[in-house]
Amino acid sequence: MTVKERIEGLYREVFNGGDAQAAVKYLAPGYRQHNPGVEDGLDGFIRTFGAVFASGKSFNLDILRIIESEGLVAVLIGNARNQNGALVDIYRVDENGKFCEHWDVFGGD
């Protein structure tokens, strides 16, 4: 699976599909999360988003651009519900092609 396919799968299955458990296909066990609202580790990610999805929240994230360079991948995300804002997710990719670290930047009008 390419990095692009892995990113597309993560957003399709986990975020837009509401399946936190599907993260095991895409995230490394020692996943490091730099967003204080999400727990560190694969298990922490699954707990955090499992609770989000159980609360009824859903996402409708559209990948606008994927940029890959030197073990990092940046993903520009749009949200069909908010055309005035965007999100950039940055992931570090480990030697197995899984995402092992994450940063995000939010922006909008």
PLY file of the C-alpha trace (Angstrom):
ply
format ascii 1.0
element vertex 109
property float x
property float y
property float z
element edge 108
property int vertex1
property int vertex2
end_header
0.00 0.00 0.00
1.41 3.41 -0.94
1.47 6.34 1.48
-1.22 8.03 -0.62
-3.43 4.92 -0.44
-2.81 4.69 3.31
-3.84 8.34 3.84
-6.93 7.93 1.68
-7.89 4.78 3.60
-7.39 6.45 6.98
-9.70 9.32 6.10
-12.26 7.18 4.25
-12.57 4.40 6.84
-11.73 6.06 10.14
-12.80 9.69 9.96
-15.53 9.70 7.30
-16.56 6.10 7.96
-16.68 6.46 11.74
-14.64 3.28 12.35
-11.96 4.02 14.97
-10.86 0.36 15.01
-9.82 0.60 11.34
-6.90 2.77 12.53
-4.91 -0.44 13.21
-4.34 -0.69 9.44
-2.81 2.77 9.23
-1.22 3.80 12.54
1.87 2.39 14.25
1.40 1.01 17.79
3.63 3.76 19.25
1.74 6.50 17.39
2.66 9.93 18.79
-0.09 12.52 18.81
0.72 16.25 19.07
-2.92 17.35 19.30
-3.71 17.68 23.03
-7.32 16.64 22.38
-6.30 13.14 21.23
-4.52 10.53 23.34
-1.08 9.23 22.38
-0.64 5.72 21.01
-2.77 3.60 18.71
-4.98 2.52 21.62
-5.37 6.14 22.71
-6.36 7.19 19.20
-8.96 4.40 19.06
-10.34 5.34 22.51
-10.53 9.04 21.63
-12.22 8.62 18.25
-14.34 5.69 19.43
-15.85 8.04 22.02
-16.25 10.82 19.43
-18.13 8.51 17.05
-20.19 6.98 19.88
-21.35 10.51 20.79
-22.86 10.83 17.31
-20.27 13.17 15.82
-19.42 12.51 12.19
-16.87 13.92 9.77
-17.12 14.79 6.11
-13.49 15.47 5.27
-12.31 15.89 1.69
-8.66 15.40 0.83
-7.69 18.34 -1.36
-3.95 17.65 -1.67
-1.35 15.14 -0.46
2.32 16.12 -0.36
4.96 13.53 0.49
8.64 14.22 1.17
11.44 12.64 3.20
9.34 10.45 5.48
6.63 13.05 6.04
3.25 13.47 4.42
1.08 16.60 4.58
-2.62 16.38 3.86
-4.71 19.45 3.07
-8.24 18.72 4.19
-11.43 20.59 3.33
-14.75 20.17 5.07
-17.90 20.29 2.99
-19.75 21.84 5.96
-17.26 24.71 6.32
-16.01 26.10 3.02
-14.15 28.93 4.80
-11.71 26.75 6.70
-9.14 24.07 6.12
-6.97 21.68 8.06
-3.46 20.48 7.38
-2.48 17.16 8.92
1.19 16.22 8.92
2.27 12.64 9.56
5.65 11.02 9.96
5.81 7.64 8.24
7.76 4.76 9.84
9.84 2.10 8.09
6.73 -0.10 7.75
4.77 2.63 5.95
2.51 3.32 8.94
1.87 6.72 10.45
3.84 7.05 13.67
3.53 10.76 14.50
0.94 13.47 13.82
0.67 17.27 13.91
-2.23 19.42 12.73
-2.84 23.05 11.83
-6.29 24.60 11.57
-7.06 27.72 9.55
-9.97 29.68 8.28
-11.51 33.08 7.74
0 1
1 2
2 3
3 4
4 5
5 6
6 7
7 8
8 9
9 10
10 11
11 12
12 13
13 14
14 15
15 16
16 17
17 18
18 19
19 20
20 21
21 22
22 23
23 24
24 25
25 26
26 27
27 28
28 29
29 30
30 31
31 32
32 33
33 34
34 35
35 36
36 37
37 38
38 39
39 40
40 41
41 42
42 43
43 44
44 45
45 46
46 47
47 48
48 49
49 50
50 51
51 52
52 53
53 54
54 55
55 56
56 57
57 58
58 59
59 60
60 61
61 62
62 63
63 64
64 65
65 66
66 67
67 68
68 69
69 70
70 71
71 72
72 73
73 74
74 75
75 76
76 77
77 78
78 79
79 80
80 81
81 82
82 83
83 84
84 85
85 86
86 87
87 88
88 89
89 90
90 91
91 92
92 93
93 94
94 95
95 96
96 97
97 98
98 99
99 100
100 101
101 102
102 103
103 104
104 105
105 106
106 107
107 108
